[in-house]
Amino acid sequence: MNSLFKASRALALLACLAGVTSIGSLAQTVALSPTSLSFGNQVLGTASTVKKITLTNTQVLPLSITSIAAHLTDYVATSTCPMSPATLAAGASCKISVTFTPSVLGPRTDTLSIADNASGSPQTVSISGKGVVAVSLTPTTISFQKQVVGTTSSAATLTLMPDGKVRSGAHAVFSALGSLPGRRGWMLWCYKHIRGFATVSEAAYGVFARHRSFFYLVTNFLWGIPVAPETFRVSSWLFLRMLGTIYLIAFASFGVQAAGLIGSRGILPAAEFLRAAQVYFGTARYWNVPTFFWLSASDAFIRADWMAGICLSVLVLAGVNWRGLRLALFLLYLSVVTAGQVFMAYQWDALLLEAGFLAIFLGSSPVIPRLFRWLLCRFLFLSGAVKLASGDPSWRSFTALPVHYETQPLPTPLAWYVFHFPTWFHRMSVGSLFFVELVVPFLVLAPRRVRHFAAGAITVLQVLIFLTGNYAFFNILTIALCLFLLEDAILIRKVPKRILERIPITVSNGRWPQVRNAFYKIFAVLVLFVSGFEMAGEFSGVRWAVADTVIRAIAPFEIINTYGLFANMTTSRPEIVIEGSLDGKTWLPYEFKYKPGDLTRRPIWVEPHQPRLDWQMWFAALSDYQRDPWTIHFMARLLEGSPEVLSLVDNNPFPDVPPHYVRALLYEYSFTTATEKRTTGHWWRRQLKGIYISPLALRQQ
């Protein structure tokens, strides 16, 4: 009997489990009523009456709703539906309220998406409406005098205005613009209050009125028809994802080199640098040398900095949109750049800091995307202008690029092949480069369709640079900045729908909007003021004491910088080869991981990683060790056999015991010809030029 009871209980339990399994396998379904909404005509900038949708959970399990949103900002949805992790009970209903506030004239068709755990998610409701202008007719009646049969009377004018008042010419245009959302009433104010503005405006209006067809074509070419307000919600979201990726690359690339570069047994220990800064700056050290490493410059703290940067970068990449997160990333990378000394003094590090600082405020004001465009304009224009201002004959004679392919710090394999292209190709390439760096920057600030062309031209240039040279994350960051040249209207058509559904529809403006708007305007003025005087000082030598004071004050934080890549082209390629010896007679070379050394090793593709020791060896070869004393520190670490520093080179010819002596020789490297490469297999040829650093030994040896 006992066994029979156990068997029956087991069967009952199996039946319950089977029931649960069958219920769990039922597809969740949702009922929406109605399945479409039509708002009809709605006056521009005004909110419609609320239309409601009933959502019913028609199955037996709770419904988990993750988002309810439309793509266009014209439609705003609110609901009584519980959002995840809360659930809507089986058989229960909730209401979704939708309002329509048109931002542009004409039809506005969209889809309201409800993302949940039901089958067929997301559920959709079609919504449509049309933006119109409220008008009245003046006069409301027209009366003609007696007119002879078969003849035409004089014309009676019917003026159509938003407020029903009769206006004409420029006055009518400014009045109409002032009635639209977006604070465009300043032109009407100027018309009414500034002497001479009305006269000039009416004269200009007359020119436009007499050539309407021509100016219609110009407007269509520059802006497109209809002209709509620009928003940058999608571009901002995409940029932040790319910024997270770039921060991740930057922190990870530095992290694998940090111990050898600035660790306690590295080439330039951060602790020693900060002790010297403390002596030099005193109490001003925290401002002039901004870094978290004032708290601790230990190896563990340095490791914690870049590892924290990696973790926070992943969060930004995953879509976490916390402003404090972006601020933390900026401060962590600023700490690394400051303590990294010469190894972190590259222009793309400064560009990342400036872009990262602007990104802290992204989504708060339409001013910020414009400041990103200004940053891109400055960066490109300065890179082109310094080439001409330097007076370098290779740039002025359009012969710089073949030299560049051969002498750049870390060429790619493709650079060898492009170097051997015909002369006409290289001259044409220099002309194209100057066009992108001297003309296109002004197109960055132009109307939207011209900006689209600028984005394409800049992207093509960056891809070509990426293919022929290893420049860390520079190319990716520059392409990311081009996102602010593309407004939402074009990105919505290009970005996959599954990505658009992840982008928040509206952004809360928070409290004190007037204070916030005033802050961003003041911030924009500061950026223009500082960057303007930096550019003026760069090319004209014009200085103003007030501007110089502000520039010096903010310089340590690298939030507004001056730029200029490859102003002077190196016409030869000196390379330092470091050798060690146990007896002072037999010398063995240290091979670097990426820079040229072995003649048979082809150039290596390493971007977006930046091997910073290899890069600094290129700069050191252009000078002497008195100007680059870090090279002595590097060779001292080789004599000590520092494992952290040895991890930065490709081979250690003294694995058992460190060398007793080290020296540095200077060679001149150049690309082989096609014939030489085919017969010898060599990518490079070299010629010894002399001794860079005479043999060194540790004092105790």
GIWO-V975458 format. One record per run of one state. SS is the DSSP state (helix for helix, strand for strand, loop for the rest). FROM is the first residue (numbers start at 1). LEN is the number of residues. Records with the same first field share a line. If there is no record, write none. Layout:
SS->FROM-LEN + FROM-LEN
This chain:
loop->1-1 + 25-5 + 34-2 + 44-7 + 58-5 + 64-1 + 71-4 + 80-3 + 84-4 + 89-4 + 101-5 + 117-6 + 133-3 + 139-20 + 162-7 + 179-7 + 194-3 + 211-1 + 223-10 + 256-2 + 263-7 + 289-3 + 295-4 + 319-4 + 340-1 + 345-2 + 361-5 + 390-3 + 397-3 + 408-3 + 412-1 + 420-3 + 444-4 + 470-4 + 486-2 + 495-2 + 501-12 + 540-5 + 556-17 + 582-6 + 590-2 + 593-19 + 622-8 + 641-2 + 647-2 + 650-11 + 672-2 + 681-3 + 697-5
helix->2-23 + 169-10 + 186-8 + 197-14 + 212-11 + 233-23 + 258-5 + 270-19 + 292-3 + 299-20 + 323-17 + 341-4 + 347-14 + 366-24 + 393-4 + 400-8 + 413-7 + 423-21 + 448-21 + 474-12 + 488-7 + 497-4 + 513-27 + 545-11 + 612-10 + 630-11 + 643-4 + 674-7
strand->30-4 + 36-8 + 51-7 + 63-1 + 65-6 + 75-5 + 83-1 + 88-1 + 93-8 + 106-11 + 123-10 + 136-3 + 159-3 + 411-1 + 469-1 + 573-9 + 588-2 + 592-1 + 649-1 + 661-11 + 684-13
